Amino acid sequence: MGVGGNPDLKDEEGWTADAGFEGEAGKKWILFYDLGYYVNQVNNWILWIPQSDGIWRVTNRDRVLAQGTEVNMGVRRNGRKMGVEVRAMYNYQFTETDEGYQLIYTPQHRARINLEARWLDYYLRYDHSYTGTRYINPENTIWMPDYFLADLRIGWKKKFWKKHRIGMEGGVLNLFDEPYQNIANRPMPGRNYFLKFRYEWL
């Protein structure tokens, strides 16, 4: 994949605004939430667009208006030895060009669910995510299908000497071997496995 420059690019100019609120309630079982809305208008938006020859070329869009909502909520229970958390996240984003089209490779809908259980220094986590359809040409006539992904991981972490922490984590990514692409004609890995070790200086 190559890239092509553009000496006539203009600087981006724009403004942004956002609002939201967050909070939590409960004692043993804690309900938490975070809701937000944002809007961003940019003139001379810099955009990379793939060409038929495989080269990505950069250009300006006269005006782009991006706006959306974000929802993050869930419930958790933290005990001395055990803990449980369920979290759900959703993002809606509409990014409109001056011609009235959605920006390429920008899904309108994204969502994720996380389930995590902890016991002493061990944890087990399941993540399930959704990515909506994405247009791959400026005219919004060609698009890539939506897809779901699932990851499963198990790990252990331990703090010692106050400022040190070590851990180990292993898992399966793309658990159900879902075929998907983030960029057209460039398949992403199927089911794959990982094992990693970590040391942190706190």
C-alpha positions in Angstrom: 0.0 0.0 0.0 1.5 3.3 -1.1 0.7 6.9 -0.3 0.7 10.0 -2.4 1.3 13.6 -1.1 -0.5 16.8 -2.0 1.5 20.1 -1.9 -1.8 22.0 -2.2 -3.3 20.9 1.1 -4.9 23.5 3.3 -4.7 23.7 7.1 -7.6 22.4 9.0 -9.8 24.9 10.9 -12.8 24.2 13.1 -14.5 24.1 16.5 -15.7 21.4 18.8 -18.1 21.1 21.7 -19.2 18.3 24.0 -21.4 17.7 27.0 -22.1 14.8 29.3 -22.7 13.5 32.7 -21.5 10.5 34.8 -22.3 8.9 38.1 -22.8 5.8 40.1 -25.2 4.4 42.6 -25.4 1.5 45.0 -23.3 0.0 47.8 -22.6 -3.7 47.3 -23.7 -3.8 43.7 -22.6 -0.5 42.1 -24.4 0.8 39.0 -22.2 3.3 37.0 -22.9 5.3 33.9 -21.3 7.8 31.6 -23.3 9.5 28.8 -22.0 12.1 26.4 -22.7 14.0 23.2 -20.2 15.7 21.0 -20.1 17.9 17.8 -17.1 18.9 15.8 -17.1 21.0 12.6 -13.9 21.2 10.6 -13.2 23.2 7.4 -10.5 21.8 5.1 -10.7 18.4 6.7 -7.6 16.3 5.6 -8.7 13.0 4.3 -6.8 10.0 2.8 -8.7 8.3 0.0 -7.7 5.0 -1.7 -7.4 5.0 -5.5 -7.8 2.2 -8.0 -4.1 1.9 -8.4 -3.7 1.1 -4.7 -2.2 4.4 -3.8 -3.8 6.4 -0.9 -3.9 10.1 -1.8 -4.6 13.0 0.5 -7.0 15.8 -0.1 -9.2 18.4 1.7 -12.9 18.3 2.2 -14.4 21.8 2.4 -16.5 21.0 5.5 -17.0 18.0 7.7 -19.5 17.9 10.5 -19.0 15.1 13.0 -21.5 14.5 15.8 -22.4 11.6 18.0 -23.3 10.1 21.3 -21.4 7.8 23.6 -23.0 5.6 26.3 -21.0 3.6 28.8 -22.7 1.9 31.7 -22.6 -1.2 33.8 -22.6 -2.8 37.2 -19.9 -4.2 39.4 -19.4 -5.9 42.7 -16.1 -5.7 44.5 -15.4 -8.0 47.4 -12.3 -8.8 49.4 -11.5 -11.9 47.4 -13.9 -11.8 44.5 -15.2 -9.2 42.0 -17.5 -9.1 39.1 -18.1 -6.4 36.4 -20.4 -6.2 33.4 -20.0 -3.2 31.2 -21.7 -2.1 28.0 -20.6 0.6 25.6 -22.2 2.1 22.5 -21.1 4.9 20.2 -23.1 6.5 17.4 -21.2 8.8 15.1 -22.3 10.5 11.9 -19.5 12.3 10.1 -21.0 14.2 7.2 -18.9 15.8 4.4 -19.9 19.0 2.6 -21.6 16.8 -0.1 -23.8 15.1 2.5 -21.9 11.7 2.6 -20.5 9.8 5.5 -16.7 9.8 5.7 -15.1 6.6 4.4 -14.1 3.9 6.9 -16.1 5.6 9.6 -18.8 3.3 11.1 -22.0 4.9 12.4 -22.5 2.2 15.0 -20.0 0.6 17.4 -20.7 -1.4 20.5 -18.9 -3.5 23.1 -19.8 -5.7 26.0 -17.2 -6.7 28.7 -17.7 -9.4 31.3 -15.0 -9.8 33.9 -14.7 -12.0 37.0 -11.8 -11.6 39.6 -10.7 -13.9 42.3 -7.7 -12.8 44.5 -5.0 -11.9 41.9 -6.6 -13.8 39.0 -9.1 -12.6 36.4 -11.1 -13.9 33.5 -12.5 -11.5 30.9 -14.7 -11.9 27.8 -15.1 -9.0 25.3 -17.7 -8.9 22.5 -17.6 -6.0 20.1 -19.6 -4.9 17.1 -18.5 -2.7 14.2 -21.1 -1.4 11.8 -20.9 -1.1 8.0 -18.3 1.3 6.6 -18.4 3.1 3.3 -15.1 2.8 1.3 -15.7 5.4 -1.4 -16.6 9.1 -1.0 -20.0 8.6 -2.9 -21.1 6.0 -0.3 -22.1 3.5 -3.0 -19.7 0.7 -1.8 -19.4 -0.5 1.7 -17.9 -3.2 3.9 -20.1 -5.4 6.0 -20.5 -5.2 9.7 -18.9 -7.8 12.0 -18.7 -9.1 15.5 -15.5 -10.0 17.3 -15.0 -11.9 20.6 -11.9 -12.2 22.7 -11.3 -14.3 25.8 -8.4 -13.8 28.2 -7.2 -15.0 31.6 -4.5 -13.4 33.7 -2.8 -12.9 36.9 -1.2 -9.8 38.4 0.5 -9.2 41.8 1.8 -6.0 43.4 4.9 -6.2 45.6 7.3 -3.9 47.4 4.7 -1.1 47.0 6.0 0.2 43.7 6.3 -3.0 41.6 3.7 -5.1 39.8 4.2 -8.2 37.7 1.6 -10.1 35.7 0.9 -12.7 33.1 -1.9 -12.9 30.6 -3.0 -15.4 27.9 -6.0 -15.7 25.7 -7.7 -16.1 22.4 -8.4 -13.3 20.0 -11.2 -13.5 17.4 -12.5 -16.5 19.4 -15.1 -17.5 16.8 -12.8 -17.2 13.9 -14.8 -14.4 12.3 -13.6 -13.3 8.8 -13.4 -9.5 8.7 -11.5 -6.6 7.2 -10.7 -3.1 8.5 -9.3 -2.0 5.1 -10.9 -3.3 1.9 -9.1 -6.4 0.5 -6.8 -6.7 3.5 -8.1 -9.6 5.6 -7.5 -9.5 9.3 -6.2 -12.5 11.3 -8.6 -15.3 12.2 -8.5 -17.0 15.6 -5.1 -16.4 17.2 -3.5 -16.9 20.6 -1.2 -14.8 22.7 0.8 -15.1 26.0 2.5 -12.1 27.5 4.3 -11.1 30.7 4.4 -7.7 32.2 6.4 -5.8 34.7 5.3 -2.3 35.9 7.1 0.3 38.0 4.3 2.2 39.8 
